[in-house]
Amino acid sequence: MEIVEAVRTRRGVRKYKSDRLPEQTIRELITLATWAPSAMNHQPWIFAVVENKDFLKKNI
């Protein structure tokens, strides 16, 4: 995708589905996220998967 197209077609999402993601999908997303570049290859990532909706409402 061209950068101009990406900027012009971007959108914010404020409504999410209530469906749970399969655990395998979550694991794959975390694995892919670790491939993101980091400054000087320090790889300072910490990932947290929060599925408790009450916790999210109180803390975000």
PQR file with spaces between the fields and no chain letter, atoms N, CA, C, O and H, PARSE charges and radii, in Angstrom:
ATOM       1  N    MET     1       0.854   -1.179    0.000 -0.4000 1.5000
ATOM       2  CA   MET     1       0.000    0.000    0.000 -0.0000 2.0000
ATOM       3  C    MET     1       0.896    1.238    0.000  0.5500 1.7000
ATOM       4  O    MET     1       1.843    1.340    0.780 -0.5500 1.4000
ATOM       5  N    GLU     2       0.584    2.147   -0.868 -0.4000 1.5000
ATOM       6  CA   GLU     2       1.322    3.399   -0.926 -0.0000 2.0000
ATOM       7  C    GLU     2       1.030    4.233    0.316  0.5500 1.7000
ATOM       8  O    GLU     2      -0.071    4.173    0.863 -0.5500 1.4000
ATOM       9  H    GLU     2      -0.185    2.065   -1.502  0.4000 1.0000
ATOM      10  N    ILE     3       2.011    5.008    0.761 -0.4000 1.5000
ATOM      11  CA   ILE     3       1.837    5.804    1.973 -0.0000 2.0000
ATOM      12  C    ILE     3       0.711    6.827    1.820  0.5500 1.7000
ATOM      13  O    ILE     3      -0.046    7.064    2.761 -0.5500 1.4000
ATOM      14  H    ILE     3       2.906    5.058    0.317  0.4000 1.0000
ATOM      15  N    VAL     4       0.601    7.433    0.637 -0.4000 1.5000
ATOM      16  CA   VAL     4      -0.461    8.424    0.420 -0.0000 2.0000
ATOM      17  C    VAL     4      -1.830    7.760    0.542  0.5500 1.7000
ATOM      18  O    VAL     4      -2.745    8.315    1.151 -0.5500 1.4000
ATOM      19  H    VAL     4       1.216    7.241   -0.127  0.4000 1.0000
ATOM      20  N    GLU     5      -1.963    6.578   -0.038 -0.4000 1.5000
ATOM      21  CA   GLU     5      -3.232    5.848    0.056 -0.0000 2.0000
ATOM      22  C    GLU     5      -3.532    5.485    1.509  0.5500 1.7000
ATOM      23  O    GLU     5      -4.674    5.594    1.955 -0.5500 1.4000
ATOM      24  H    GLU     5      -1.221    6.127   -0.533  0.4000 1.0000
ATOM      25  N    ALA     6      -2.516    5.058    2.237 -0.4000 1.5000
ATOM      26  CA   ALA     6      -2.707    4.681    3.640 -0.0000 2.0000
ATOM      27  C    ALA     6      -3.188    5.873    4.465  0.5500 1.7000
ATOM      28  O    ALA     6      -4.081    5.730    5.299 -0.5500 1.4000
ATOM      29  H    ALA     6      -1.589    4.969    1.874  0.4000 1.0000
ATOM      30  N    VAL     7      -2.600    7.043    4.236 -0.4000 1.5000
ATOM      31  CA   VAL     7      -2.985    8.233    4.995 -0.0000 2.0000
ATOM      32  C    VAL     7      -4.397    8.671    4.623  0.5500 1.7000
ATOM      33  O    VAL     7      -5.190    9.027    5.495 -0.5500 1.4000
ATOM      34  H    VAL     7      -1.874    7.159    3.558  0.4000 1.0000
ATOM      35  N    ARG     8      -4.706    8.645    3.345 -0.4000 1.5000
ATOM      36  CA   ARG     8      -6.024    9.112    2.899 -0.0000 2.0000
ATOM      37  C    ARG     8      -7.162    8.172    3.291  0.5500 1.7000
ATOM      38  O    ARG     8      -8.289    8.630    3.481 -0.5500 1.4000
ATOM      39  H    ARG     8      -4.062    8.356    2.637  0.4000 1.0000
ATOM      40  N    THR     9      -6.903    6.896    3.413 -0.4000 1.5000
ATOM      41  CA   THR     9      -7.976    5.937    3.687 -0.0000 2.0000
ATOM      42  C    THR     9      -8.028    5.478    5.143  0.5500 1.7000
ATOM      43  O    THR     9      -8.840    4.622    5.493 -0.5500 1.4000
ATOM      44  H    THR     9      -5.988    6.525    3.259  0.4000 1.0000
ATOM      45  N    ARG    10      -7.179    6.036    5.981 -0.4000 1.5000
ATOM      46  CA   ARG    10      -7.180    5.618    7.391 -0.0000 2.0000
ATOM      47  C    ARG    10      -8.465    6.048    8.068  0.5500 1.7000
ATOM      48  O    ARG    10      -9.128    6.988    7.629 -0.5500 1.4000
ATOM      49  H    ARG    10      -6.519    6.731    5.697  0.4000 1.0000
ATOM      50  N    ARG    11      -8.808    5.358    9.134 -0.4000 1.5000
ATOM      51  CA   ARG    11     -10.002    5.719    9.895 -0.0000 2.0000
ATOM      52  C    ARG    11      -9.844    5.222   11.316  0.5500 1.7000
ATOM      53  O    ARG    11      -9.125    4.258   11.579 -0.5500 1.4000
ATOM      54  H    ARG    11      -8.269    4.595    9.491  0.4000 1.0000
ATOM      55  N    GLY    12     -10.513    5.882   12.211 -0.4000 1.5000
ATOM      56  CA   GLY    12     -10.513    5.477   13.607 -0.0000 2.0000
ATOM      57  C    GLY    12     -11.681    4.541   13.869  0.5500 1.7000
ATOM      58  O    GLY    12     -12.749    4.689   13.275 -0.5500 1.4000
ATOM      59  H    GLY    12     -11.097    6.665   11.997  0.4000 1.0000
ATOM      60  N    VAL    13     -11.481    3.592   14.749 -0.4000 1.5000
ATOM      61  CA   VAL    13     -12.543    2.643   15.094 -0.0000 2.0000
ATOM      62  C    VAL    13     -12.919    2.887   16.550  0.5500 1.7000
ATOM      63  O    VAL    13     -12.064    2.877   17.435 -0.5500 1.4000
ATOM      64  H    VAL    13     -10.613    3.472   15.232  0.4000 1.0000
ATOM      65  N    ARG    14     -14.191    3.102   16.782 -0.4000 1.5000
ATOM      66  CA   ARG    14     -14.672    3.344   18.134 -0.0000 2.0000
ATOM      67  C    ARG    14     -15.639    2.266   18.608  0.5500 1.7000
ATOM      68  O    ARG    14     -15.999    2.225   19.785 -0.5500 1.4000
ATOM      69  H    ARG    14     -14.886    3.110   16.063  0.4000 1.0000
ATOM      70  N    LYS    15     -16.051    1.412   17.715 -0.4000 1.5000
ATOM      71  CA   LYS    15     -16.981    0.339   18.047 -0.0000 2.0000
ATOM      72  C    LYS    15     -16.326   -0.989   17.693  0.5500 1.7000
ATOM      73  O    LYS    15     -15.837   -1.168   16.578 -0.5500 1.4000
ATOM      74  H    LYS    15     -15.758    1.445   16.759  0.4000 1.0000
ATOM      75  N    TYR    16     -16.319   -1.895   18.620 -0.4000 1.5000
ATOM      76  CA   TYR    16     -15.671   -3.182   18.400 -0.0000 2.0000
ATOM      77  C    TYR    16     -16.674   -4.311   18.575  0.5500 1.7000
ATOM      78  O    TYR    16     -17.651   -4.179   19.312 -0.5500 1.4000
ATOM      79  H    TYR    16     -16.716   -1.749   19.526  0.4000 1.0000
ATOM      80  N    LYS    17     -16.428   -5.401   17.904 -0.4000 1.5000
ATOM      81  CA   LYS    17     -17.274   -6.580   18.071 -0.0000 2.0000
ATOM      82  C    LYS    17     -17.005   -7.209   19.427  0.5500 1.7000
ATOM      83  O    LYS    17     -15.910   -7.070   19.973 -0.5500 1.4000
ATOM      84  H    LYS    17     -15.634   -5.508   17.305  0.4000 1.0000
ATOM      85  N    SER    18     -17.981   -7.890   19.962 -0.4000 1.5000
ATOM      86  CA   SER    18     -17.809   -8.533   21.264 -0.0000 2.0000
ATOM      87  C    SER    18     -17.272   -9.962   21.131  0.5500 1.7000
ATOM      88  O    SER    18     -17.063  -10.642   22.136 -0.5500 1.4000
ATOM      89  H    SER    18     -18.870   -8.003   19.518  0.4000 1.0000
ATOM      90  N    ASP    19     -17.049  -10.418   19.897 -0.4000 1.5000
ATOM      91  CA   ASP    19     -16.525  -11.772   19.681 -0.0000 2.0000
ATOM      92  C    ASP    19     -15.108  -11.890   20.232  0.5500 1.7000
ATOM      93  O    ASP    19     -14.298  -10.975   20.083 -0.5500 1.4000
ATOM      94  H    ASP    19     -17.219   -9.866   19.080  0.4000 1.0000
ATOM      95  N    ARG    20     -14.817  -13.016   20.867 -0.4000 1.5000
ATOM      96  CA   ARG    20     -13.463  -13.276   21.353 -0.0000 2.0000
ATOM      97  C    ARG    20     -12.593  -13.783   20.212  0.5500 1.7000
ATOM      98  O    ARG    20     -13.059  -14.519   19.342 -0.5500 1.4000
ATOM      99  H    ARG    20     -15.475  -13.759   20.988  0.4000 1.0000
ATOM     100  N    LEU    21     -11.347  -13.390   20.224 -0.4000 1.5000
ATOM     101  CA   LEU    21     -10.399  -13.923   19.251 -0.0000 2.0000
ATOM     102  C    LEU    21      -9.932  -15.293   19.721  0.5500 1.7000
ATOM     103  O    LEU    21      -9.752  -15.510   20.919 -0.5500 1.4000
ATOM     104  H    LEU    21     -10.969  -12.792   20.930  0.4000 1.0000
ATOM     105  N    PRO    22      -9.736  -16.211   18.795 -0.5600 1.5000
ATOM     106  CA   PRO    22      -9.180  -17.510   19.192  0.2800 2.0000
ATOM     107  C    PRO    22      -7.778  -17.328   19.769  0.5500 1.7000
ATOM     108  O    PRO    22      -7.036  -16.446   19.338 -0.5500 1.4000
ATOM     109  N    GLU    23      -7.422  -18.152   20.734 -0.4000 1.5000
ATOM     110  CA   GLU    23      -6.104  -18.045   21.372 -0.0000 2.0000
ATOM     111  C    GLU    23      -4.982  -18.128   20.342  0.5500 1.7000
ATOM     112  O    GLU    23      -3.981  -17.421   20.464 -0.5500 1.4000
ATOM     113  H    GLU    23      -8.026  -18.869   21.085  0.4000 1.0000
ATOM     114  N    GLN    24      -5.132  -18.974   19.338 -0.4000 1.5000
ATOM     115  CA   GLN    24      -4.101  -19.113   18.312 -0.0000 2.0000
ATOM     116  C    GLN    24      -3.884  -17.797   17.559  0.5500 1.7000
ATOM     117  O    GLN    24      -2.749  -17.448   17.234 -0.5500 1.4000
ATOM     118  H    GLN    24      -5.945  -19.548   19.238  0.4000 1.0000
ATOM     119  N    THR    25      -4.955  -17.076   17.284 -0.4000 1.5000
ATOM     120  CA   THR    25      -4.848  -15.784   16.604 -0.0000 2.0000
ATOM     121  C    THR    25      -4.098  -14.780   17.468  0.5500 1.7000
ATOM     122  O    THR    25      -3.255  -14.036   16.969 -0.5500 1.4000
ATOM     123  H    THR    25      -5.877  -17.359   17.548  0.4000 1.0000
ATOM     124  N    ILE    26      -4.399  -14.757   18.751 -0.4000 1.5000
ATOM     125  CA   ILE    26      -3.710  -13.862   19.684 -0.0000 2.0000
ATOM     126  C    ILE    26      -2.223  -14.185   19.711  0.5500 1.7000
ATOM     127  O    ILE    26      -1.388  -13.282   19.659 -0.5500 1.4000
ATOM     128  H    ILE    26      -5.084  -15.362   19.157  0.4000 1.0000
ATOM     129  N    ARG    27      -1.890  -15.469   19.793 -0.4000 1.5000
ATOM     130  CA   ARG    27      -0.478  -15.869   19.812 -0.0000 2.0000
ATOM     131  C    ARG    27       0.234  -15.461   18.526  0.5500 1.7000
ATOM     132  O    ARG    27       1.375  -15.001   18.563 -0.5500 1.4000
ATOM     133  H    ARG    27      -2.568  -16.202   19.835  0.4000 1.0000
ATOM     134  N    GLU    28      -0.437  -15.628   17.395 -0.4000 1.5000
ATOM     135  CA   GLU    28       0.160  -15.243   16.111 -0.0000 2.0000
ATOM     136  C    GLU    28       0.386  -13.734   16.044  0.5500 1.7000
ATOM     137  O    GLU    28       1.422  -13.282   15.556 -0.5500 1.4000
ATOM     138  H    GLU    28      -1.365  -16.001   17.366  0.4000 1.0000
ATOM     139  N    LEU    29      -0.576  -12.957   16.531 -0.4000 1.5000
ATOM     140  CA   LEU    29      -0.422  -11.501   16.523 -0.0000 2.0000
ATOM     141  C    LEU    29       0.751  -11.056   17.395  0.5500 1.7000
ATOM     142  O    LEU    29       1.505  -10.161   17.014 -0.5500 1.4000
ATOM     143  H    LEU    29      -1.418  -13.324   16.927  0.4000 1.0000
ATOM     144  N    ILE    30       0.903  -11.674   18.552 -0.4000 1.5000
ATOM     145  CA   ILE    30       2.028  -11.333   19.425 -0.0000 2.0000
ATOM     146  C    ILE    30       3.344  -11.708   18.767  0.5500 1.7000
ATOM     147  O    ILE    30       4.304  -10.938   18.812 -0.5500 1.4000
ATOM     148  H    ILE    30       0.290  -12.401   18.862  0.4000 1.0000
ATOM     149  N    THR    31       3.397  -12.884   18.157 -0.4000 1.5000
ATOM     150  CA   THR    31       4.612  -13.305   17.458 -0.0000 2.0000
ATOM     151  C    THR    31       4.959  -12.327   16.347  0.5500 1.7000
ATOM     152  O    THR    31       6.121  -11.946   16.200 -0.5500 1.4000
ATOM     153  H    THR    31       2.617  -13.509   18.121  0.4000 1.0000
ATOM     154  N    LEU    32       3.973  -11.919   15.568 -0.4000 1.5000
ATOM     155  CA   LEU    32       4.209  -10.950   14.491 -0.0000 2.0000
ATOM     156  C    LEU    32       4.658   -9.601   15.047  0.5500 1.7000
ATOM     157  O    LEU    32       5.515   -8.943   14.458 -0.5500 1.4000
ATOM     158  H    LEU    32       3.029  -12.229   15.688  0.4000 1.0000
ATOM     159  N    ALA    33       4.090   -9.188   16.168 -0.4000 1.5000
ATOM     160  CA   ALA    33       4.460   -7.902   16.763 -0.0000 2.0000
ATOM     161  C    ALA    33       5.920   -7.878   17.184  0.5500 1.7000
ATOM     162  O    ALA    33       6.547   -6.819   17.167 -0.5500 1.4000
ATOM     163  H    ALA    33       3.394   -9.723   16.647  0.4000 1.0000
ATOM     164  N    THR    34       6.471   -9.018   17.558 -0.4000 1.5000
ATOM     165  CA   THR    34       7.879   -9.042   17.967 -0.0000 2.0000
ATOM     166  C    THR    34       8.824   -8.821   16.787  0.5500 1.7000
ATOM     167  O    THR    34      10.014   -8.573   16.978 -0.5500 1.4000
ATOM     168  H    THR    34       5.962   -9.879   17.572  0.4000 1.0000
ATOM     169  N    TRP    35       8.297   -8.910   15.584 -0.4000 1.5000
ATOM     170  CA   TRP    35       9.110   -8.657   14.391 -0.0000 2.0000
ATOM     171  C    TRP    35       9.199   -7.171   14.065  0.5500 1.7000
ATOM     172  O    TRP    35       9.925   -6.786   13.148 -0.5500 1.4000
ATOM     173  H    TRP    35       7.330   -9.112   15.429  0.4000 1.0000
ATOM     174  N    ALA    36       8.471   -6.327   14.802 -0.4000 1.5000
ATOM     175  CA   ALA    36       8.519   -4.887   14.559 -0.0000 2.0000
ATOM     176  C    ALA    36       9.916   -4.363   14.881  0.5500 1.7000
ATOM     177  O    ALA    36      10.549   -4.824   15.831 -0.5500 1.4000
ATOM     178  H    ALA    36       7.882   -6.639   15.547  0.4000 1.0000
ATOM     179  N    PRO    37      10.395   -3.407   14.099 -0.5600 1.5000
ATOM     180  CA   PRO    37      11.724   -2.867   14.375  0.2800 2.0000
ATOM     181  C    PRO    37      11.737   -2.101   15.696  0.5500 1.7000
ATOM     182  O    PRO    37      10.720   -1.554   16.123 -0.5500 1.4000
ATOM     183  N    SER    38      12.893   -2.074   16.327 -0.4000 1.5000
ATOM     184  CA   SER    38      13.065   -1.305   17.561 -0.0000 2.0000
ATOM     185  C    SER    38      14.400   -0.566   17.481  0.5500 1.7000
ATOM     186  O    SER    38      15.313   -0.982   16.767 -0.5500 1.4000
ATOM     187  H    SER    38      13.719   -2.518   15.981  0.4000 1.0000
ATOM     188  N    ALA    39      14.497    0.530   18.221 -0.4000 1.5000
ATOM     189  CA   ALA    39      15.718    1.332   18.211 -0.0000 2.0000
ATOM     190  C    ALA    39      16.907    0.492   18.655  0.5500 1.7000
ATOM     191  O    ALA    39      16.900   -0.090   19.740 -0.5500 1.4000
ATOM     192  H    ALA    39      13.755    0.868   18.801  0.4000 1.0000
ATOM     193  N    MET    40      17.909    0.436   17.819 -0.4000 1.5000
ATOM     194  CA   MET    40      19.140   -0.297   18.102 -0.0000 2.0000
ATOM     195  C    MET    40      18.884   -1.758   18.464  0.5500 1.7000
ATOM     196  O    MET    40      19.685   -2.380   19.161 -0.5500 1.4000
ATOM     197  H    MET    40      17.914    0.909   16.938  0.4000 1.0000
ATOM     198  N    ASN    41      17.775   -2.295   17.991 -0.4000 1.5000
ATOM     199  CA   ASN    41      17.403   -3.696   18.214 -0.0000 2.0000
ATOM     200  C    ASN    41      17.326   -4.064   19.698  0.5500 1.7000
ATOM     201  O    ASN    41      17.676   -5.177   20.090 -0.5500 1.4000
ATOM     202  H    ASN    41      17.124   -1.790   17.425  0.4000 1.0000
ATOM     203  N    HIS    42      16.865   -3.120   20.511 -0.4000 1.5000
ATOM     204  CA   HIS    42      16.744   -3.394   21.951 -0.0000 2.0000
ATOM     205  C    HIS    42      15.576   -4.313   22.275  0.5500 1.7000
ATOM     206  O    HIS    42      15.621   -5.028   23.276 -0.5500 1.4000
ATOM     207  H    HIS    42      16.581   -2.216   20.192  0.4000 1.0000
ATOM     208  N    GLN    43      14.546   -4.313   21.463 -0.4000 1.5000
ATOM     209  CA   GLN    43      13.377   -5.170   21.635 -0.0000 2.0000
ATOM     210  C    GLN    43      12.774   -5.071   23.041  0.5500 1.7000
ATOM     211  O    GLN    43      12.711   -6.070   23.758 -0.5500 1.4000
ATOM     212  H    GLN    43      14.509   -3.732   20.650  0.4000 1.0000
ATOM     213  N    PRO    44      12.331   -3.866   23.440 -0.5600 1.5000
ATOM     214  CA   PRO    44      11.826   -3.664   24.799  0.2800 2.0000
ATOM     215  C    PRO    44      10.339   -3.967   24.965  0.5500 1.7000
ATOM     216  O    PRO    44       9.662   -3.296   25.744 -0.5500 1.4000
ATOM     217  N    TRP    45       9.826   -4.951   24.258 -0.4000 1.5000
ATOM     218  CA   TRP    45       8.382   -5.182   24.237 -0.0000 2.0000
ATOM     219  C    TRP    45       7.872   -5.863   25.490  0.5500 1.7000
ATOM     220  O    TRP    45       8.534   -6.705   26.097 -0.5500 1.4000
ATOM     221  H    TRP    45      10.376   -5.496   23.625  0.4000 1.0000
ATOM     222  N    ILE    46       6.674   -5.462   25.847 -0.4000 1.5000
ATOM     223  CA   ILE    46       5.887   -6.160   26.864 -0.0000 2.0000
ATOM     224  C    ILE    46       4.465   -6.203   26.310  0.5500 1.7000
ATOM     225  O    ILE    46       3.897   -5.165   25.971 -0.5500 1.4000
ATOM     226  H    ILE    46       6.136   -4.778   25.354  0.4000 1.0000
ATOM     227  N    PHE    47       3.902   -7.383   26.219 -0.4000 1.5000
ATOM     228  CA   PHE    47       2.556   -7.537   25.690 -0.0000 2.0000
ATOM     229  C    PHE    47       1.638   -8.046   26.791  0.5500 1.7000
ATOM     230  O    PHE    47       2.009   -8.919   27.577 -0.5500 1.4000
ATOM     231  H    PHE    47       4.364   -8.226   26.495  0.4000 1.0000
ATOM     232  N    ALA    48       0.443   -7.489   26.833 -0.4000 1.5000
ATOM     233  CA   ALA    48      -0.562   -7.947   27.792 -0.0000 2.0000
ATOM     234  C    ALA    48      -1.865   -8.154   27.035  0.5500 1.7000
ATOM     235  O    ALA    48      -2.302   -7.284   26.282 -0.5500 1.4000
ATOM     236  H    ALA    48       0.142   -6.780   26.195  0.4000 1.0000
ATOM     237  N    VAL    49      -2.471   -9.289   27.237 -0.4000 1.5000
ATOM     238  CA   VAL    49      -3.765   -9.581   26.628 -0.0000 2.0000
ATOM     239  C    VAL    49      -4.800   -9.497   27.739  0.5500 1.7000
ATOM     240  O    VAL    49      -4.781  -10.286   28.684 -0.5500 1.4000
ATOM     241  H    VAL    49      -2.117   -9.996   27.849  0.4000 1.0000
ATOM     242  N    VAL    50      -5.699   -8.536   27.615 -0.4000 1.5000
ATOM     243  CA   VAL    50      -6.739   -8.329   28.630 -0.0000 2.0000
ATOM     244  C    VAL    50      -8.074   -8.686   28.000  0.5500 1.7000
ATOM     245  O    VAL    50      -8.480   -8.084   27.006 -0.5500 1.4000
ATOM     246  H    VAL    50      -5.715   -7.895   26.847  0.4000 1.0000
ATOM     247  N    GLU    51      -8.746   -9.653   28.573 -0.4000 1.5000
ATOM     248  CA   GLU    51     -10.031  -10.093   28.046 -0.0000 2.0000
ATOM     249  C    GLU    51     -11.193   -9.750   28.967  0.5500 1.7000
ATOM     250  O    GLU    51     -12.353   -9.936   28.598 -0.5500 1.4000
ATOM     251  H    GLU    51      -8.417  -10.142   29.381  0.4000 1.0000
ATOM     252  N    ASN    52     -10.896   -9.257   30.149 -0.4000 1.5000
ATOM     253  CA   ASN    52     -11.929   -8.922   31.120 -0.0000 2.0000
ATOM     254  C    ASN    52     -12.484   -7.535   30.806  0.5500 1.7000
ATOM     255  O    ASN    52     -11.790   -6.535   30.993 -0.5500 1.4000
ATOM     256  H    ASN    52      -9.954   -9.105   30.448  0.4000 1.0000
ATOM     257  N    LYS    53     -13.721   -7.465   30.335 -0.4000 1.5000
ATOM     258  CA   LYS    53     -14.317   -6.197   29.906 -0.0000 2.0000
ATOM     259  C    LYS    53     -14.479   -5.223   31.064  0.5500 1.7000
ATOM     260  O    LYS    53     -14.305   -4.018   30.877 -0.5500 1.4000
ATOM     261  H    LYS    53     -14.284   -8.277   30.183  0.4000 1.0000
ATOM     262  N    ASP    54     -14.807   -5.714   32.257 -0.4000 1.5000
ATOM     263  CA   ASP    54     -14.944   -4.828   33.415 -0.0000 2.0000
ATOM     264  C    ASP    54     -13.616   -4.157   33.738  0.5500 1.7000
ATOM     265  O    ASP    54     -13.581   -2.965   34.045 -0.5500 1.4000
ATOM     266  H    ASP    54     -14.948   -6.692   32.409  0.4000 1.0000
ATOM     267  N    PHE    55     -12.535   -4.906   33.670 -0.4000 1.5000
ATOM     268  CA   PHE    55     -11.205   -4.354   33.911 -0.0000 2.0000
ATOM     269  C    PHE    55     -10.896   -3.264   32.878  0.5500 1.7000
ATOM     270  O    PHE    55     -10.380   -2.203   33.230 -0.5500 1.4000
ATOM     271  H    PHE    55     -12.564   -5.874   33.421  0.4000 1.0000
ATOM     272  N    LEU    56     -11.204   -3.520   31.637 -0.4000 1.5000
ATOM     273  CA   LEU    56     -10.948   -2.536   30.581 -0.0000 2.0000
ATOM     274  C    LEU    56     -11.754   -1.255   30.807  0.5500 1.7000
ATOM     275  O    LEU    56     -11.231   -0.154   30.635 -0.5500 1.4000
ATOM     276  H    LEU    56     -11.623   -4.382   31.352  0.4000 1.0000
ATOM     277  N    LYS    57     -13.010   -1.395   31.186 -0.4000 1.5000
ATOM     278  CA   LYS    57     -13.849   -0.213   31.414 -0.0000 2.0000
ATOM     279  C    LYS    57     -13.315    0.644   32.555  0.5500 1.7000
ATOM     280  O    LYS    57     -13.385    1.872   32.491 -0.5500 1.4000
ATOM     281  H    LYS    57     -13.435   -2.289   31.325  0.4000 1.0000
ATOM     282  N    LYS    58     -12.780    0.011   33.599 -0.4000 1.5000
ATOM     283  CA   LYS    58     -12.282    0.735   34.749 -0.0000 2.0000
ATOM     284  C    LYS    58     -10.925    1.376   34.495  0.5500 1.7000
ATOM     285  O    LYS    58     -10.622    2.429   35.055 -0.5500 1.4000
ATOM     286  H    LYS    58     -12.723   -0.986   33.651  0.4000 1.0000
ATOM     287  N    ASN    59     -10.112    0.753   33.660 -0.4000 1.5000
ATOM     288  CA   ASN    59      -8.714    1.153   33.563 -0.0000 2.0000
ATOM     289  C    ASN    59      -8.313    1.825   32.254  0.5500 1.7000
ATOM     290  O    ASN    59      -7.162    2.232   32.102 -0.5500 1.4000
ATOM     291  H    ASN    59     -10.358   -0.103   33.205  0.4000 1.0000
ATOM     292  N    ILE    60      -9.214    1.945   31.334 -0.4000 1.5000
ATOM     293  CA   ILE    60      -8.831    2.594   30.070 -0.0000 2.0000
ATOM     294  C    ILE    60      -9.698    3.802   29.855  0.5500 1.7000
ATOM     295  O    ILE    60      -9.548    4.499   28.852 -0.5500 1.4000
ATOM     296  H    ILE    60     -10.150    1.614   31.458  0.4000 1.0000
